[in-house]
Each structure stands twice: as structure tokens, then as C-alpha cells.
């Protein structure tokens, strides 16, 4: 089963983000990989430039298409995440990875972003 997520980078009041279809959970998933492997703006930009992903472990774009990232103000990015069918949204902001569990069937729909490191 898929654990979908958005992965975003905030710069100059705009969030660039992509969709990742698999492994969006925090521990042993996208959250942990973002903290350990994508811990600089340069590395994050390289990831985002590759477009939507099936998973962070695969080099192929999700669905075989090379859809590139989207750009929105932070408030719009958060609304997209809170109103989508993704389970998690991740945002690199002010030098750290933040997340929100936005899945309604997890029994909650968080509206605040908290540090990923607090759950590792």
C-alpha cells in the first residue's frame, strides 16, 4: 500500500514541491531519508528537479512521466496537503525538515508543522 507525501522547499516565500507515492512515513521512510540524505538546499533542489517520484529509492519518475515540481506560496502548499489524499507533507524551512500528518484515517488531521527530528 502507498504512503503518499508531498516534499517541499521554502525559499523567498515560495514553496517548490513534488509528490512521492511510496514510503512517505517518518521512521525508515521519506521523513528519515530527508533528514539524513537531503539535508542541504543544494541536495533538496536536485531532488525536486527530478520531479514527482514513485519513491526516494527509485530513479524513475512517478507514473513514468517527468512532471516537474510545482511552485506555490506556503499557505497554498499547506492547503494542498491538508486537502489532498496524501498522508504526510514535508517542508524544508529555516534550515530544518518539518512535517504534518494530514491523513484523516490516521485519526487526526494535523494543521501545524513540527520538526521531523522530534519523531525519529
C-alpha positions in Angstrom: 0.0 0.0 0.0 1.2 3.5 -0.8 2.0 6.1 1.9 1.9 9.3 -0.2 3.5 12.6 0.6 4.5 16.0 -0.7 8.1 17.2 -0.3 8.7 20.9 -0.4 11.4 23.5 -0.1 10.5 27.1 1.0 12.7 29.8 -0.4 11.7 33.5 -0.7 8.2 32.9 0.5 7.5 30.3 -2.3 7.4 26.5 -1.8 8.7 24.3 -4.6 7.4 20.8 -4.2 6.9 17.3 -5.6 4.8 14.3 -4.9 6.2 11.0 -3.7 3.9 7.9 -4.0 5.6 5.3 -1.7 7.2 5.2 1.8 6.0 8.7 3.0 6.0 7.7 6.6 8.6 9.2 9.0 10.7 6.3 10.5 12.5 4.3 7.9 10.7 6.2 5.2 10.8 9.6 3.4 11.0 11.6 6.6 14.1 9.9 7.9 15.7 10.0 4.4 15.1 13.7 4.1 16.8 14.4 7.4 19.8 12.1 6.8 20.3 12.3 3.0 18.7 15.6 1.8 19.9 17.9 4.5 21.1 20.9 2.4 19.3 23.2 0.0 21.5 22.1 -2.8 20.6 18.4 -2.4 16.9 19.2 -2.0 16.9 21.3 -5.2 18.5 18.4 -7.1 15.7 16.0 -5.8 13.0 18.5 -6.7 14.4 19.0 -10.2 13.8 15.3 -10.9 10.1 15.7 -10.5 7.4 13.5 -8.9 8.8 10.2 -7.6 7.5 6.7 -7.1 9.8 6.6 -4.1 13.1 8.2 -3.0 14.9 4.9 -3.7 13.9 4.8 -7.4 15.4 7.0 -10.1 12.3 6.7 -12.3 9.7 9.4 -12.2 6.3 8.5 -10.8 4.0 7.1 -13.5 6.8 7.3 -16.0 6.2 11.0 -16.6 8.7 13.7 -16.0 6.3 16.0 -14.3 8.3 18.8 -12.7 7.8 20.4 -9.3 5.1 23.0 -8.6 5.5 26.4 -7.0 3.1 27.9 -4.5 3.1 30.3 -1.6 3.4 28.4 1.7 -0.2 28.8 2.7 -1.3 27.3 -0.7 1.1 24.4 -0.3 -0.2 23.6 3.1 -3.8 23.8 1.9 -3.0 21.4 -0.9 -1.5 19.0 1.6 -4.3 19.3 4.1 -7.0 18.8 1.4 -5.3 16.0 -0.5 -5.2 12.3 -0.2 -1.6 12.3 0.9 -0.7 11.0 4.4 2.2 13.4 5.1 3.5 16.7 4.0 7.2 17.7 4.4 8.7 21.1 4.2 12.3 22.3 4.5 12.1 25.7 6.0 14.5 27.8 8.0 17.2 25.1 7.9 15.1 22.1 9.1 12.7 19.5 7.9 9.1 19.9 9.2 6.2 17.6 8.7 2.5 17.2 9.3 0.4 14.0 9.4 -2.5 15.1 7.2 -4.3 11.7 6.8 -7.8 11.7 8.1 -7.9 7.9 8.6 -4.9 8.2 11.0 -7.5 9.6 13.4 -6.3 13.1 13.1 -5.7 15.9 10.6 -2.9 18.0 11.9 -2.7 21.6 10.9 0.7 22.5 12.2 4.1 21.6 11.1 6.5 20.0 13.6 10.2 19.0 13.3 10.8 15.6 11.7 13.7 15.0 14.1 11.2 15.0 17.0 9.7 11.7 15.7 13.0 9.9 14.8 
